[in-house]
Amino acid sequence: MVLDATIKAQLNQYMAMMENQIVLKVSTAADDVSKDMLALVEELASMSPKITIEKAELTRTPSFTVNRVGEDTGVAFAGIPLGHEFTSLVLALLQVSGRAPKVDENLIKQIKNIKGEFHFESYISLTCHNCPDVVQALNVMSVLNPNITHTMIDGAAFKEEVERKNIMAVPTVYLNGENFGSGRMTMDEMLAKMGAGADASEFDNKDPYDVLVVGGGPAGSSAAIYAARKGIRTGIVAERFGGQVLDTMSIENFITVKETEGPKLVASLEEHVKEYDIDVMNLQKATKIAKNDLFELELENGATLKSKSVIISTGARWRNVNVPGEQEFKNKGVAYCAHCDGPLFEGKDVAVIGGGNSGIEAAIDLAGIVNHVTVLEFNATLKADEVLQKRAYSLPNVTIITNAQTTEITGDENVNGISYLERDTGEEKHVALQGVFVQIGLVPNTEFLADVVERTPMGEIIVDKHGQSNIPGLFAAGDCTDSAYKQIIVSMGSGATASLGAFDYLIRN
């Protein structure tokens, strides 16, 4: 038995929602993964009369496909989709059976209109919280368009293939045998990369907004909802709706919610935003802003949007260490998410750059997977909480080096070491290893503002108690501002403040 009683009870409820017969075609051998996969498939078939099994010779063994009767839908699982991918399996069963996916109608039209042959392969880890979004999006595309196929590949089950393709980050997606991209990607983002996204012409006839929110994270969502509730014309321009929260695994300090995950919180934010008359323009990057009679926001695609007031909520991104080798070996040993990519470094030696909470948490997380972790902290002491420091120092395979200035990440095809300067002695040191995790904080996404708005030396927008910048009518909220604390709940509060401030500005002007 692969599924425990609790999961089977939940699964039974979903199985009842299946609409038509489906066929699971299975390719297995004598290995343990094959045996477990066959057991899983047989359990699924035993739970619904609408599921039948056929033995088949597929591209990979072990693997299985989910098909309509008499039709290959192109949805395949190479590996056992449990862990974070169990939901991907359940949704695939429902959607192939005829249950309509919960996808925006405009996206469905875009997917159905795609011409050409697109064969996707996604390499994932069952512990990766970003991978299911990619897997589920590609599965939906395969279900809706017969020219699209997708195979989910568990890197742990196909280690030789992963090593042969030099995959060192998940999720990694291949399209027609070529690298398509790494990291979390939404369906919108993938469609845009395939040439099926929105262009500037779709923005030509938009009327000016009363409030235009730039950024779709917690601050931007909060700001837009507060504005829309006032009954004024509201728009959101987001480079990636949800922002960095999408890359956050565990959230345990969002009051009234004991624990959740970033993607789940973002899904709730998006659902709440859609309850209001808010014009959401996702996957659109702002490049310039100017104030004339109205604020004019230029987008990377060439379009210009106008608004009476603007709220900047573009958030922040992982700070790069900016040493030779970091960019060259990104996804080839240089990583930024220990939880996602840690399993790919099983049994290897890695370094963590950064001794704050995120760095020490990453070191503790990695210590249970890798052979050895070396932590490099620039300052003389760690900045992490005392309880985390004690835990890290107690681990036999963690070495913590303070007063260490990283000077280079070395490698050939992949990372093979890290060099640092002992700041107290001036001596150069080198550590041989196979992976480097960068955990040194955040940098605000405000470069597009240039000198238009007053910012701190760190690039944070300076705001008053109403969330307004030094430009009347231009407000800001969240991690892109000079707020004292960068927290989700603080960002939401500041988004509401900026929105109320913008409304007050509008009625007075």
DRENVEXTI-14796 format. One record per residue (C-alpha): residue in three letters; residue number from 1; x, y, z negated. Coordinates in steps of 0.5 Angstrom, whole numbers, plus 2048, in hexadecimal, padded with zeros to 3 digits. Example, Ala and Ser with C-alpha at 12.3 -4.5 7.8 and 13.67 -1.06 7.14 Angstrom:
BEGIN
[rec 'ALA', 1, [819, 7F7, 7F0]];
[rec 'SER', 2, [81B, 7FE, 7F2]];
***
This chain:
BEGIN
[rec 'MET', 1, [800, 800, 800]];
[rec 'VAL', 2, [803, 807, 802]];
[rec 'LEU', 3, [7FD, 80B, 800]];
[rec 'ASP', 4, [7FC, 80C, 7F8]];
[rec 'ALA', 5, [7F4, 80C, 7F6]];
[rec 'THR', 6, [7F4, 813, 7F5]];
[rec 'ILE', 7, [7F6, 815, 7FC]];
[rec 'LYS', 8, [7F2, 80F, 7FF]];
[rec 'ALA', 9, [7EC, 812, 7FB]];
[rec 'GLN', 10, [7ED, 819, 7FE]];
[rec 'LEU', 11, [7EF, 816, 805]];
[rec 'ASN', 12, [7E8, 812, 805]];
[rec 'GLN', 13, [7E4, 819, 805]];
[rec 'TYR', 14, [7E8, 81B, 80B]];
[rec 'MET', 15, [7E7, 815, 80F]];
[rec 'ALA', 16, [7E0, 816, 80E]];
[rec 'MET', 17, [7E1, 81C, 813]];
[rec 'MET', 18, [7E4, 819, 819]];
[rec 'GLU', 19, [7DF, 81A, 81F]];
[rec 'ASN', 20, [7E1, 814, 824]];
[rec 'GLN', 21, [7E6, 80E, 824]];
[rec 'ILE', 22, [7ED, 80F, 824]];
[rec 'VAL', 23, [7F3, 80A, 826]];
[rec 'LEU', 24, [7F9, 80A, 822]];
[rec 'LYS', 25, [7FF, 807, 827]];
[rec 'VAL', 26, [805, 804, 822]];
[rec 'SER', 27, [80C, 802, 824]];
[rec 'THR', 28, [80F, 7FF, 81E]];
[rec 'ALA', 29, [815, 7FA, 81D]];
[rec 'ALA', 30, [818, 7F6, 817]];
[rec 'ASP', 31, [81B, 7FC, 813]];
[rec 'ASP', 32, [818, 7FF, 80D]];
[rec 'VAL', 33, [815, 805, 810]];
[rec 'SER', 34, [811, 801, 815]];
[rec 'LYS', 35, [80E, 7FD, 810]];
[rec 'ASP', 36, [80C, 803, 80C]];
[rec 'MET', 37, [809, 806, 812]];
[rec 'LEU', 38, [805, 800, 814]];
[rec 'ALA', 39, [803, 7FF, 80D]];
[rec 'LEU', 40, [800, 807, 80D]];
[rec 'VAL', 41, [7FD, 806, 814]];
[rec 'GLU', 42, [7F9, 800, 812]];
[rec 'GLU', 43, [7F7, 803, 80C]];
[rec 'LEU', 44, [7F4, 809, 810]];
[rec 'ALA', 45, [7F1, 804, 814]];
[rec 'SER', 46, [7EE, 800, 80E]];
[rec 'MET', 47, [7EB, 807, 80C]];
[rec 'SER', 48, [7E7, 808, 812]];
[rec 'PRO', 49, [7E3, 804, 818]];
[rec 'LYS', 50, [7E5, 80A, 81C]];
[rec 'ILE', 51, [7EC, 808, 81C]];
[rec 'THR', 52, [7EF, 802, 820]];
[rec 'ILE', 53, [7F7, 800, 821]];
[rec 'GLU', 54, [7FB, 7FE, 827]];
[rec 'LYS', 55, [802, 7FC, 827]];
[rec 'ALA', 56, [806, 800, 82C]];
[rec 'GLU', 57, [80D, 801, 82F]];
[rec 'LEU', 58, [80E, 809, 82E]];
[rec 'THR', 59, [814, 80D, 82F]];
[rec 'ARG', 60, [816, 80C, 827]];
[rec 'THR', 61, [816, 807, 823]];
[rec 'PRO', 62, [813, 807, 81D]];
[rec 'SER', 63, [80D, 80C, 820]];
[rec 'PHE', 64, [806, 80C, 821]];
[rec 'THR', 65, [801, 811, 825]];
[rec 'VAL', 66, [7FA, 813, 824]];
[rec 'ASN', 67, [7F6, 813, 82A]];
[rec 'ARG', 68, [7EF, 813, 82D]];
[rec 'VAL', 69, [7EC, 80D, 830]];
[rec 'GLY', 70, [7EF, 80C, 837]];
[rec 'GLU', 71, [7F3, 812, 836]];
[rec 'ASP', 72, [7FA, 814, 833]];
[rec 'THR', 73, [7F9, 81B, 830]];
[rec 'GLY', 74, [801, 81C, 82F]];
[rec 'VAL', 75, [801, 81C, 827]];
[rec 'ALA', 76, [806, 817, 824]];
[rec 'PHE', 77, [809, 816, 81E]];
[rec 'ALA', 78, [811, 813, 81E]];
[rec 'GLY', 79, [811, 812, 816]];
[rec 'ILE', 80, [80C, 811, 811]];
[rec 'PRO', 81, [808, 818, 810]];
[rec 'LEU', 82, [807, 818, 808]];
[rec 'GLY', 83, [80A, 81D, 803]];
[rec 'HIS', 84, [809, 824, 806]];
[rec 'GLU', 85, [807, 821, 80D]];
[rec 'PHE', 86, [801, 81D, 80A]];
[rec 'THR', 87, [7FC, 823, 80C]];
[rec 'SER', 88, [7FF, 823, 813]];
[rec 'LEU', 89, [7FD, 81B, 814]];
[rec 'VAL', 90, [7F6, 81D, 811]];
[rec 'LEU', 91, [7F5, 823, 816]];
[rec 'ALA', 92, [7F7, 81F, 81C]];
[rec 'LEU', 93, [7F2, 819, 81A]];
[rec 'LEU', 94, [7ED, 81E, 81A]];
[rec 'GLN', 95, [7EF, 822, 820]];
[rec 'VAL', 96, [7F0, 81D, 825]];
[rec 'SER', 97, [7E9, 81A, 823]];
[rec 'GLY', 98, [7E6, 820, 825]];
[rec 'ARG', 99, [7E6, 824, 81F]];
[rec 'ALA', 100, [7E7, 82B, 821]];
[rec 'PRO', 101, [7ED, 82E, 81E]];
[rec 'LYS', 102, [7ED, 835, 81A]];
[rec 'VAL', 103, [7F0, 839, 81F]];
[rec 'ASP', 104, [7EE, 840, 822]];
[rec 'GLU', 105, [7EA, 840, 828]];
[rec 'ASN', 106, [7EF, 844, 82C]];
[rec 'LEU', 107, [7F5, 840, 82A]];
[rec 'ILE', 108, [7F1, 83A, 82C]];
[rec 'LYS', 109, [7F0, 83D, 833]];
[rec 'GLN', 110, [7F7, 83F, 833]];
[rec 'ILE', 111, [7F9, 837, 832]];
[rec 'LYS', 112, [7F4, 835, 837]];
[rec 'ASN', 113, [7F7, 839, 83D]];
[rec 'ILE', 114, [7FE, 837, 83C]];
[rec 'LYS', 115, [801, 834, 842]];
[rec 'GLY', 116, [806, 830, 843]];
[rec 'GLU', 117, [809, 82A, 83F]];
[rec 'PHE', 118, [80B, 82B, 838]];
[rec 'HIS', 119, [80E, 825, 834]];
[rec 'PHE', 120, [810, 827, 82D]];
[rec 'GLU', 121, [814, 824, 828]];
[rec 'SER', 122, [814, 826, 821]];
[rec 'TYR', 123, [819, 824, 81C]];
[rec 'ILE', 124, [817, 824, 815]];
[rec 'SER', 125, [818, 822, 80D]];
[rec 'LEU', 126, [813, 820, 809]];
[rec 'THR', 127, [815, 824, 804]];
[rec 'CYS', 128, [815, 82B, 808]];
[rec 'HIS', 129, [80F, 82F, 807]];
[rec 'ASN', 130, [810, 833, 80D]];
[rec 'CYS', 131, [80F, 82D, 812]];
[rec 'PRO', 132, [808, 82B, 811]];
[rec 'ASP', 133, [806, 832, 814]];
[rec 'VAL', 134, [80A, 831, 81A]];
[rec 'VAL', 135, [808, 829, 81B]];
[rec 'GLN', 136, [801, 82B, 81A]];
[rec 'ALA', 137, [801, 831, 81F]];
[rec 'LEU', 138, [804, 82C, 824]];
[rec 'ASN', 139, [7FF, 827, 823]];
[rec 'VAL', 140, [7FA, 82C, 824]];
[rec 'MET', 141, [7FD, 82E, 82B]];
[rec 'SER', 142, [7FD, 827, 82D]];
[rec 'VAL', 143, [7F6, 825, 82B]];
[rec 'LEU', 144, [7F4, 82B, 82F]];
[rec 'ASN', 145, [7F8, 82B, 835]];
[rec 'PRO', 146, [7FA, 824, 839]];
[rec 'ASN', 147, [800, 827, 83C]];
[rec 'ILE', 148, [803, 828, 835]];
[rec 'THR', 149, [806, 822, 830]];
[rec 'HIS', 150, [809, 822, 82A]];
[rec 'THR', 151, [80D, 81D, 826]];
[rec 'MET', 152, [80E, 81E, 81E]];
[rec 'ILE', 153, [815, 81B, 81C]];
[rec 'ASP', 154, [817, 81A, 815]];
[rec 'GLY', 155, [81F, 81B, 815]];
[rec 'ALA', 156, [820, 816, 80F]];
[rec 'ALA', 157, [81D, 811, 814]];
[rec 'PHE', 158, [821, 813, 81A]];
[rec 'LYS', 159, [827, 815, 817]];
[rec 'GLU', 160, [82C, 813, 81D]];
[rec 'GLU', 161, [827, 817, 822]];
[rec 'VAL', 162, [828, 81D, 81D]];
[rec 'GLU', 163, [82F, 81D, 81C]];
[rec 'ARG', 164, [830, 81C, 824]];
[rec 'LYS', 165, [82C, 822, 825]];
[rec 'ASN', 166, [830, 826, 820]];
[rec 'ILE', 167, [829, 828, 81C]];
[rec 'MET', 168, [82B, 82B, 815]];
[rec 'ALA', 169, [825, 82F, 814]];
[rec 'VAL', 170, [81D, 82D, 814]];
[rec 'PRO', 171, [819, 82E, 817]];
[rec 'THR', 172, [81C, 82E, 81E]];
[rec 'VAL', 173, [818, 82D, 824]];
[rec 'TYR', 174, [81A, 82B, 82B]];
[rec 'LEU', 175, [816, 82C, 831]];
[rec 'ASN', 176, [817, 828, 837]];
[rec 'GLY', 177, [81E, 826, 834]];
[rec 'GLU', 178, [821, 82D, 833]];
[rec 'ASN', 179, [821, 830, 82C]];
[rec 'PHE', 180, [81B, 834, 82B]];
[rec 'GLY', 181, [81C, 837, 824]];
[rec 'SER', 182, [81D, 836, 81D]];
[rec 'GLY', 183, [81A, 838, 817]];
[rec 'ARG', 184, [812, 839, 815]];
[rec 'MET', 185, [80E, 83C, 81C]];
[rec 'THR', 186, [807, 83D, 81C]];
[rec 'MET', 187, [803, 83B, 822]];
[rec 'ASP', 188, [803, 842, 824]];
[rec 'GLU', 189, [80A, 843, 824]];
[rec 'MET', 190, [80B, 83C, 828]];
[rec 'LEU', 191, [806, 83E, 82D]];
[rec 'ALA', 192, [80A, 845, 82E]];
[rec 'LYS', 193, [810, 841, 82F]];
[rec 'MET', 194, [80D, 83D, 834]];
[rec 'GLY', 195, [80A, 843, 838]];
[rec 'ALA', 196, [803, 843, 836]];
[rec 'GLY', 197, [803, 849, 831]];
[rec 'ALA', 198, [800, 850, 831]];
[rec 'ASP', 199, [803, 855, 835]];
[rec 'ALA', 200, [803, 85D, 835]];
[rec 'SER', 201, [7FD, 85D, 839]];
[rec 'GLU', 202, [7F9, 85A, 834]];
[rec 'PHE', 203, [7FA, 861, 830]];
[rec 'ASP', 204, [7F9, 866, 835]];
[rec 'ASN', 205, [7F1, 868, 833]];
[rec 'LYS', 206, [7F2, 867, 82B]];
[rec 'ASP', 207, [7EF, 86D, 828]];
[rec 'PRO', 208, [7F3, 871, 823]];
[rec 'TYR', 209, [7F2, 86E, 81C]];
[rec 'ASP', 210, [7F1, 871, 815]];
[rec 'VAL', 211, [7F6, 86D, 812]];
[rec 'LEU', 212, [7FB, 869, 815]];
[rec 'VAL', 213, [7FF, 864, 811]];
[rec 'VAL', 214, [806, 861, 813]];
[rec 'GLY', 215, [807, 85A, 810]];
[rec 'GLY', 216, [803, 855, 80F]];
[rec 'GLY', 217, [805, 852, 808]];
[rec 'PRO', 218, [802, 853, 801]];
[rec 'ALA', 219, [803, 85A, 801]];
[rec 'GLY', 220, [800, 85B, 808]];
[rec 'SER', 221, [7FA, 856, 807]];
[rec 'SER', 222, [7F8, 85A, 801]];
[rec 'ALA', 223, [7F9, 861, 804]];
[rec 'ALA', 224, [7F5, 85F, 80A]];
[rec 'ILE', 225, [7EF, 85C, 806]];
[rec 'TYR', 226, [7EF, 862, 801]];
[rec 'ALA', 227, [7EF, 866, 807]];
[rec 'ALA', 228, [7E9, 862, 80B]];
[rec 'ARG', 229, [7E5, 862, 805]];
[rec 'LYS', 230, [7E5, 86A, 805]];
[rec 'GLY', 231, [7E1, 869, 80C]];
[rec 'ILE', 232, [7E7, 86C, 810]];
[rec 'ARG', 233, [7EA, 869, 817]];
[rec 'THR', 234, [7F0, 865, 814]];
[rec 'GLY', 235, [7F5, 861, 818]];
[rec 'ILE', 236, [7FB, 85D, 816]];
[rec 'VAL', 237, [801, 85C, 81B]];
[rec 'ALA', 238, [806, 856, 818]];
[rec 'GLU', 239, [80C, 853, 81B]];
[rec 'ARG', 240, [80A, 84D, 817]];
[rec 'PHE', 241, [804, 84D, 813]];
[rec 'GLY', 242, [805, 84A, 80C]];
[rec 'GLY', 243, [80D, 84D, 80C]];
[rec 'GLN', 244, [812, 84A, 808]];
[rec 'VAL', 245, [80C, 846, 803]];
[rec 'LEU', 246, [80C, 841, 809]];
[rec 'ASP', 247, [813, 83F, 807]];
[rec 'THR', 248, [811, 83E, 800]];
[rec 'MET', 249, [810, 837, 7FD]];
[rec 'SER', 250, [80E, 838, 7F6]];
[rec 'ILE', 251, [80A, 83E, 7F3]];
[rec 'GLU', 252, [808, 83D, 7EC]];
[rec 'ASN', 253, [808, 845, 7E9]];
[rec 'PHE', 254, [802, 847, 7ED]];
[rec 'ILE', 255, [7FD, 848, 7E8]];
[rec 'THR', 256, [7F6, 844, 7E8]];
[rec 'VAL', 257, [7FA, 83F, 7EC]];
[rec 'LYS', 258, [7FE, 83A, 7E8]];
[rec 'GLU', 259, [802, 838, 7EE]];
[rec 'THR', 260, [802, 838, 7F6]];
[rec 'GLU', 261, [806, 838, 7FC]];
[rec 'GLY', 262, [808, 83E, 801]];
[rec 'PRO', 263, [804, 83B, 807]];
[rec 'LYS', 264, [7FE, 83A, 803]];
[rec 'LEU', 265, [7FE, 841, 800]];
[rec 'VAL', 266, [7FF, 844, 807]];
[rec 'ALA', 267, [7F9, 840, 80A]];
[rec 'SER', 268, [7F5, 843, 804]];
[rec 'LEU', 269, [7F7, 84A, 806]];
[rec 'GLU', 270, [7F6, 849, 80D]];
[rec 'GLU', 271, [7EF, 846, 80B]];
[rec 'HIS', 272, [7ED, 84C, 807]];
[rec 'VAL', 273, [7EF, 851, 80C]];
[rec 'LYS', 274, [7EB, 84E, 811]];
[rec 'GLU', 275, [7E5, 84F, 80D]];
[rec 'TYR', 276, [7E5, 856, 80F]];
[rec 'ASP', 277, [7E5, 85A, 815]];
[rec 'ILE', 278, [7ED, 85B, 816]];
[rec 'ASP', 279, [7F1, 85B, 81C]];
[rec 'VAL', 280, [7F6, 856, 81B]];
[rec 'MET', 281, [7FC, 856, 820]];
[rec 'ASN', 282, [801, 851, 81E]];
[rec 'LEU', 283, [808, 84F, 821]];
[rec 'GLN', 284, [809, 857, 823]];
[rec 'LYS', 285, [80F, 85A, 821]];
[rec 'ALA', 286, [80F, 862, 81F]];
[rec 'THR', 287, [815, 865, 822]];
[rec 'LYS', 288, [814, 86D, 821]];
[rec 'ILE', 289, [80F, 871, 81D]];
[rec 'ALA', 290, [80E, 879, 81F]];
[rec 'LYS', 291, [809, 87E, 81C]];
[rec 'ASN', 292, [805, 882, 821]];
[rec 'ASP', 293, [7FE, 884, 821]];
[rec 'LEU', 294, [7FD, 87D, 81E]];
[rec 'PHE', 295, [803, 878, 81C]];
[rec 'GLU', 296, [805, 874, 822]];
[rec 'LEU', 297, [808, 86D, 821]];
[rec 'GLU', 298, [80C, 86A, 827]];
[rec 'LEU', 299, [80C, 862, 828]];
[rec 'GLU', 300, [812, 85E, 82B]];
[rec 'ASN', 301, [80D, 85C, 830]];
[rec 'GLY', 302, [80D, 863, 833]];
[rec 'ALA', 303, [806, 865, 830]];
[rec 'THR', 304, [804, 86B, 82B]];
[rec 'LEU', 305, [7FF, 86B, 826]];
[rec 'LYS', 306, [7FC, 871, 823]];
[rec 'SER', 307, [7FA, 872, 81C]];
[rec 'LYS', 308, [7F8, 878, 817]];
[rec 'SER', 309, [7FC, 875, 811]];
[rec 'VAL', 310, [801, 86F, 811]];
[rec 'ILE', 311, [803, 86A, 80B]];
[rec 'ILE', 312, [809, 867, 80C]];
[rec 'SER', 313, [80A, 860, 809]];
[rec 'THR', 314, [80F, 85C, 80D]];
[rec 'GLY', 315, [812, 859, 807]];
[rec 'ALA', 316, [819, 856, 807]];
[rec 'ARG', 317, [81D, 850, 80A]];
[rec 'TRP', 318, [823, 84C, 807]];
[rec 'ARG', 319, [829, 850, 807]];
[rec 'ASN', 320, [82F, 84D, 80B]];
[rec 'VAL', 321, [836, 84D, 808]];
[rec 'ASN', 322, [839, 850, 80E]];
[rec 'VAL', 323, [83F, 84C, 80F]];
[rec 'PRO', 324, [842, 848, 815]];
[rec 'GLY', 325, [83F, 842, 816]];
[rec 'GLU', 326, [838, 843, 813]];
[rec 'GLN', 327, [835, 845, 819]];
[rec 'GLU', 328, [839, 840, 81D]];
[rec 'PHE', 329, [837, 83A, 819]];
[rec 'LYS', 330, [830, 83C, 817]];
[rec 'ASN', 331, [82C, 835, 817]];
[rec 'LYS', 332, [832, 832, 818]];
[rec 'GLY', 333, [834, 832, 811]];
[rec 'VAL', 334, [832, 839, 80F]];
[rec 'ALA', 335, [82B, 839, 80C]];
[rec 'TYR', 336, [827, 83D, 808]];
[rec 'CYS', 337, [821, 838, 805]];
[rec 'ALA', 338, [824, 833, 800]];
[rec 'HIS', 339, [81D, 82F, 7FF]];
[rec 'CYS', 340, [81C, 82F, 807]];
[rec 'ASP', 341, [823, 82D, 809]];
[rec 'GLY', 342, [826, 82A, 803]];
[rec 'PRO', 343, [824, 823, 805]];
[rec 'LEU', 344, [828, 823, 80C]];
[rec 'PHE', 345, [82F, 824, 807]];
[rec 'GLU', 346, [82E, 81E, 803]];
[rec 'GLY', 347, [834, 81B, 801]];
[rec 'LYS', 348, [838, 821, 803]];
[rec 'ASP', 349, [83C, 827, 800]];
[rec 'VAL', 350, [839, 82E, 800]];
[rec 'ALA', 351, [839, 835, 7FE]];
[rec 'VAL', 352, [834, 83A, 7FB]];
[rec 'ILE', 353, [836, 841, 7FC]];
[rec 'GLY', 354, [833, 845, 7F6]];
[rec 'GLY', 355, [832, 844, 7EF]];
[rec 'GLY', 356, [82B, 848, 7EE]];
[rec 'ASN', 357, [825, 844, 7EC]];
[rec 'SER', 358, [824, 841, 7F4]];
[rec 'GLY', 359, [82B, 83F, 7F4]];
[rec 'ILE', 360, [82C, 83B, 7EE]];
[rec 'GLU', 361, [825, 838, 7EF]];
[rec 'ALA', 362, [827, 836, 7F6]];
[rec 'ALA', 363, [82D, 833, 7F3]];
[rec 'ILE', 364, [829, 82F, 7EE]];
[rec 'ASP', 365, [825, 82D, 7F3]];
[rec 'LEU', 366, [82A, 82B, 7F8]];
[rec 'ALA', 367, [82E, 827, 7F2]];
[rec 'GLY', 368, [829, 821, 7F2]];
[rec 'ILE', 369, [82A, 820, 7FA]];
[rec 'VAL', 370, [831, 822, 7FC]];
[rec 'ASN', 371, [838, 81F, 7FA]];
[rec 'HIS', 372, [83A, 826, 7F7]];
[rec 'VAL', 373, [838, 82D, 7F6]];
[rec 'THR', 374, [83D, 833, 7F6]];
[rec 'VAL', 375, [83A, 83A, 7F4]];
[rec 'LEU', 376, [83E, 840, 7F6]];
[rec 'GLU', 377, [83C, 846, 7F2]];
[rec 'PHE', 378, [83F, 84D, 7F3]];
[rec 'ASN', 379, [83E, 850, 7EC]];
[rec 'ALA', 380, [842, 84E, 7E6]];
[rec 'THR', 381, [83B, 84B, 7E3]];
[rec 'LEU', 382, [835, 847, 7E6]];
[rec 'LYS', 383, [82F, 84C, 7E7]];
[rec 'ALA', 384, [82A, 846, 7E6]];
[rec 'ASP', 385, [826, 845, 7E0]];
[rec 'GLU', 386, [829, 841, 7DA]];
[rec 'VAL', 387, [825, 83B, 7DA]];
[rec 'LEU', 388, [827, 83A, 7E1]];
[rec 'GLN', 389, [82E, 83B, 7E0]];
[rec 'LYS', 390, [82E, 836, 7DA]];
[rec 'ARG', 391, [82B, 831, 7DF]];
[rec 'ALA', 392, [830, 832, 7E5]];
[rec 'TYR', 393, [836, 832, 7E0]];
[rec 'SER', 394, [834, 82B, 7DD]];
[rec 'LEU', 395, [834, 828, 7E4]];
[rec 'PRO', 396, [83A, 824, 7E6]];
[rec 'ASN', 397, [83A, 825, 7ED]];
[rec 'VAL', 398, [839, 82D, 7ED]];
[rec 'THR', 399, [83F, 831, 7ED]];
[rec 'ILE', 400, [83E, 839, 7EB]];
[rec 'ILE', 401, [843, 83E, 7ED]];
[rec 'THR', 402, [842, 845, 7EB]];
[rec 'ASN', 403, [846, 84B, 7EE]];
[rec 'ALA', 404, [846, 848, 7F5]];
[rec 'GLN', 405, [846, 84C, 7FB]];
[rec 'THR', 406, [844, 847, 801]];
[rec 'THR', 407, [848, 849, 807]];
[rec 'GLU', 408, [846, 844, 80C]];
[rec 'ILE', 409, [842, 83E, 80E]];
[rec 'THR', 410, [846, 839, 812]];
[rec 'GLY', 411, [845, 834, 817]];
[rec 'ASP', 412, [845, 831, 81E]];
[rec 'GLU', 413, [83F, 82E, 820]];
[rec 'ASN', 414, [83C, 82F, 819]];
[rec 'VAL', 415, [83E, 832, 813]];
[rec 'ASN', 416, [844, 82E, 810]];
[rec 'GLY', 417, [846, 833, 80A]];
[rec 'ILE', 418, [845, 83A, 807]];
[rec 'SER', 419, [84B, 83F, 805]];
[rec 'TYR', 420, [84B, 844, 7FF]];
[rec 'LEU', 421, [84F, 849, 7FC]];
[rec 'GLU', 422, [850, 848, 7F4]];
[rec 'ARG', 423, [84F, 84F, 7F2]];
[rec 'ASP', 424, [853, 84F, 7EC]];
[rec 'THR', 425, [859, 84C, 7EF]];
[rec 'GLY', 426, [859, 84E, 7F6]];
[rec 'GLU', 427, [85A, 847, 7F8]];
[rec 'GLU', 428, [857, 844, 7FE]];
[rec 'LYS', 429, [853, 83D, 7FD]];
[rec 'HIS', 430, [850, 838, 802]];
[rec 'VAL', 431, [84B, 833, 800]];
[rec 'ALA', 432, [849, 82D, 805]];
[rec 'LEU', 433, [842, 82C, 806]];
[rec 'GLN', 434, [83C, 82B, 80B]];
[rec 'GLY', 435, [837, 830, 809]];
[rec 'VAL', 436, [836, 837, 806]];
[rec 'PHE', 437, [830, 83A, 803]];
[rec 'VAL', 438, [82F, 841, 803]];
[rec 'GLN', 439, [82B, 844, 7FD]];
[rec 'ILE', 440, [82D, 84B, 7FC]];
[rec 'GLY', 441, [827, 84F, 7FC]];
[rec 'LEU', 442, [822, 853, 801]];
[rec 'VAL', 443, [823, 859, 805]];
[rec 'PRO', 444, [81D, 85D, 807]];
[rec 'ASN', 445, [81A, 85D, 80E]];
[rec 'THR', 446, [81A, 864, 80F]];
[rec 'GLU', 447, [820, 866, 815]];
[rec 'PHE', 448, [81A, 868, 81A]];
[rec 'LEU', 449, [819, 86E, 816]];
[rec 'ALA', 450, [820, 871, 817]];
[rec 'ASP', 451, [820, 878, 814]];
[rec 'VAL', 452, [818, 879, 814]];
[rec 'VAL', 453, [817, 877, 80D]];
[rec 'GLU', 454, [81B, 878, 807]];
[rec 'ARG', 455, [81F, 872, 804]];
[rec 'THR', 456, [823, 86F, 7FF]];
[rec 'PRO', 457, [82B, 86D, 801]];
[rec 'MET', 458, [828, 866, 801]];
[rec 'GLY', 459, [823, 868, 806]];
[rec 'GLU', 460, [81D, 868, 802]];
[rec 'ILE', 461, [817, 86D, 803]];
[rec 'ILE', 462, [817, 872, 7FD]];
[rec 'VAL', 463, [80F, 873, 7FB]];
[rec 'ASP', 464, [80B, 877, 7F6]];
[rec 'LYS', 465, [806, 874, 7F1]];
[rec 'HIS', 466, [801, 874, 7F7]];
[rec 'GLY', 467, [805, 870, 7FB]];
[rec 'GLN', 468, [807, 876, 800]];
[rec 'SER', 469, [80E, 877, 803]];
[rec 'ASN', 470, [811, 87E, 804]];
[rec 'ILE', 471, [80C, 87F, 80B]];
[rec 'PRO', 472, [805, 880, 809]];
[rec 'GLY', 473, [800, 87B, 80C]];
[rec 'LEU', 474, [806, 876, 80C]];
[rec 'PHE', 475, [806, 871, 806]];
[rec 'ALA', 476, [80A, 86A, 804]];
[rec 'ALA', 477, [809, 864, 800]];
[rec 'GLY', 478, [80C, 85E, 7FE]];
[rec 'ASP', 479, [813, 85C, 7FE]];
[rec 'CYS', 480, [815, 861, 804]];
[rec 'THR', 481, [814, 866, 7FE]];
[rec 'ASP', 482, [818, 869, 7F8]];
[rec 'SER', 483, [814, 865, 7F4]];
[rec 'ALA', 484, [817, 862, 7EE]];
[rec 'TYR', 485, [815, 85B, 7EE]];
[rec 'LYS', 486, [815, 857, 7F5]];
[rec 'GLN', 487, [80F, 852, 7F3]];
[rec 'ILE', 488, [809, 850, 7F7]];
[rec 'ILE', 489, [804, 852, 7F2]];
[rec 'VAL', 490, [807, 859, 7F1]];
[rec 'SER', 491, [807, 85A, 7F9]];
[rec 'MET', 492, [800, 858, 7F9]];
[rec 'GLY', 493, [7FF, 85E, 7F4]];
[rec 'SER', 494, [803, 863, 7F7]];
[rec 'GLY', 495, [7FF, 861, 7FE]];
[rec 'ALA', 496, [7F9, 863, 7FA]];
[rec 'THR', 497, [7FC, 869, 7F8]];
[rec 'ALA', 498, [7FE, 86C, 7FE]];
[rec 'SER', 499, [7F8, 86A, 802]];
[rec 'LEU', 500, [7F4, 86E, 7FD]];
[rec 'GLY', 501, [7F9, 874, 7FD]];
[rec 'ALA', 502, [7F8, 874, 805]];
[rec 'PHE', 503, [7F0, 874, 804]];
[rec 'ASP', 504, [7F1, 87A, 7FF]];
[rec 'TYR', 505, [7F6, 87D, 805]];
[rec 'LEU', 506, [7F1, 87C, 80A]];
[rec 'ILE', 507, [7EB, 87F, 806]];
[rec 'ARG', 508, [7EF, 885, 804]];
[rec 'ASN', 509, [7F2, 886, 80B]];
***
